Amino acid sequence: MKLAILGGDPVRRKDFPNRVSMGPEEKAAALRVLDSDVLSGFVGAAGEFFNGAKEVRDLESAWASRYGFKHAISVNSWTAGLQVAAGAIGIEPGDEVICPPYTMSATSTAMLFYGGIPIFADIDPTRYSLDPASIEARITPRTRAIVVVHLFGYPADMDSIMAIARKHRLKVIEDAAQAPGVLYRGQPVGAIGDIGGFSLNFHKHIHTGEGGLLVTNDDQLALRSQLIRNHGENATEAYGVEDISNTIGSNYRFTELQAAIASEQFKKLPAMLEHRKQLGLYLDQRLESLPGLTIQKLEPGSTHAYYMYPLRYDENVLGVPRSVFLRAVLAELPRPRYWDTTPLAEGYVKPLYLNPVYQQRIAIGRKGFPFNMNPDVAYEYPKGLCPVVERLYEKELLLSPLVREGMSKSDVADFADAIEKVVSNIGELRDAKLEAGTGVYDAVKAIDDYVKPE
Ligand SMILES: *Cc1c(COP(=O)(O)O)cnc(C)c1O
């Protein structure tokens, strides 16, 4: 079979199904709240409604009890949740916080809002999350916390990371935005560390357009989080808070309307995780033995939420650059109409430290705060800082968002067929000497390149 990129017939022409996330249950829940006429139950002062009203509290208690978290605290985005977490654990100007550079940017920028200085450690190329050895190498007397990300839905090496945190008395924030309901060696992620949470934005497993949920087993951290969520300055006296540092609040409150929808979405999470697992394991089977591609190895007791399906590409084996391989696979499949029908993308995100905020060390104001808080230390973020991440970004990582609701095993089989076809005909592709293309074709650019939905 001739490759489609060289003029042959493609593996599939029919569009992949869109994701449809809202059903009759969500619609009924939304109408119930509209009928009640109470779209938010929060009051910005101590008292019965300081922590919201019925829908918000029902969501929080359902989530907490389902996974055995002592506290669940809804927020209007997980970006806000990360800021709340940074404030609650007591990050203050000049504190160093170890973060991975291969994640959504808010994981590290949230620390900057409290004057924390992100220090980037490299990742383990099989888990795609922080490498414990690299964390240890970055610890200084100024280190205060570690932010762990369970990237693509697979848990980080929490046993090793918690051991390091205990040894150096560091706080641990878990960014589990991509990993709701995931188990690490039998334990639900989110509150293995001190505090953590989940995103409910449009692209995540379950969503309410925007939203987030913070979890912790620590009563003090829960109270401090609630204060930051909702104008804490009005409530510290009533709640007898002695250490008022970092308790000035914002308005990160979740609405009743969103919470009612989230509660219905939450009921669907177990089925979603099971479905994604079936698709992920099927792809593993299909792709495992192909030369030049490496699937993610799973350990017993840990689960994968398959926010995306990751693959590692080896140009030395296949003999063409990743971007040429990617274009050849895409040519075999229907043209994406939006992110959810993009079959494959490369690179994920640029290592965060290469962004201007770190290169110029300009975050809050123009004088260099907080990078100038430790006058003896010159913070620098040179290229080469995290070689594993740079290699994954530039050459090795491929990601598919097709492991999701709405996709059947036969849809995913077409995707596997396309990959298999390109690998089997890699000699033709090599001989064709196609241009490597300019820059990295990532999922975000893929959306810009294609027609947006009506
Ligand atoms: C989505 C995401 C966030 C941000 O969540 P929002 O709810 O969009 O603010 C943070 N970290 C990671 C790893 C994410 O995937």
PDBQT file of the ligand as one rigid body, heavy atoms in Angstrom, charges set to zero:
ROOT
HETATM    1  C1  LIG A 501      -5.348  22.037  32.679  1.00  0.00    +0.000 C 
HETATM    2  C2  LIG A 501      -4.167  22.069  33.543  1.00  0.00    +0.000 A 
HETATM    3  C3  LIG A 501      -3.945  23.102  34.473  1.00  0.00    +0.000 A 
HETATM    4  C4  LIG A 501      -4.814  24.313  34.582  1.00  0.00    +0.000 C 
HETATM    5  O1  LIG A 501      -6.144  24.037  34.853  1.00  0.00    +0.000 OA
HETATM    6  P1  LIG A 501      -7.292  25.123  34.522  1.00  0.00    +0.000 P 
HETATM    7  O2  LIG A 501      -8.507  24.535  35.158  1.00  0.00    +0.000 OA
HETATM    8  O3  LIG A 501      -7.390  25.216  33.044  1.00  0.00    +0.000 OA
HETATM    9  O4  LIG A 501      -6.917  26.413  35.127  1.00  0.00    +0.000 OA
HETATM   10  C5  LIG A 501      -2.849  23.009  35.310  1.00  0.00    +0.000 A 
HETATM   11  N1  LIG A 501      -1.999  21.986  35.226  1.00  0.00    +0.000 NA
HETATM   12  C6  LIG A 501      -2.153  20.993  34.332  1.00  0.00    +0.000 A 
HETATM   13  C7  LIG A 501      -1.164  19.873  34.311  1.00  0.00    +0.000 C 
HETATM   14  C8  LIG A 501      -3.231  21.016  33.443  1.00  0.00    +0.000 A 
HETATM   15  O5  LIG A 501      -3.359  20.045  32.541  1.00  0.00    +0.000 OA
ENDROOT
TORSDOF 0
